Amino acid sequence: MNTIKRVASAAAVVVATLSLTACAGMSNQDRNTAVGAGVGAVAGSVLTGGSAVGAVGGAAVGGVIGNQVQKPTR
C-alpha cells in the first residue's frame, strides 16, 4: 500500500508541474503561489499518511509561503 501512495504522490507532482506550463501569463508571485500550493498539498498528504485534511492544510500553508517568497516592489 505504501508503494501505491508513493506512486500517486509522484504522479501528483508530475501533473502539477506539467499543468503549470499553462501559466505563462502569470506573474512570478502568482506562479510561486500555485507552485507552493501544489507542493504543500503533496507534502501535507504524504506527512499525514494520505489524509485529505493534511493535503488541504499543506496546500493552504504552501500557497501562503509561495505568495510571500517574492513580494513585488512598491
C-alpha positions, 0 to 999 in steps of 0.5 A: 500500500505504501508503494501505491501512495508513493506512486500517486504522490509522484504522479501528483507532482508530475501533473502539477508541474506539467499543468503549470506550463499553462501559466505563462501569463502569470506573474512570478508571485502568482506562479510561486503561489500555485507552485507552493500550493501544489507542493504543500498539498503533496507534502501535507498528504504524504506527512499525514499518511494520505489524509485529505485534511493534511493535503488541504492544510499543506496546500493552504500553508504552501500557497501562503509561503509561495505568495510571500517568497517574492513580494513585488516592489512598491 
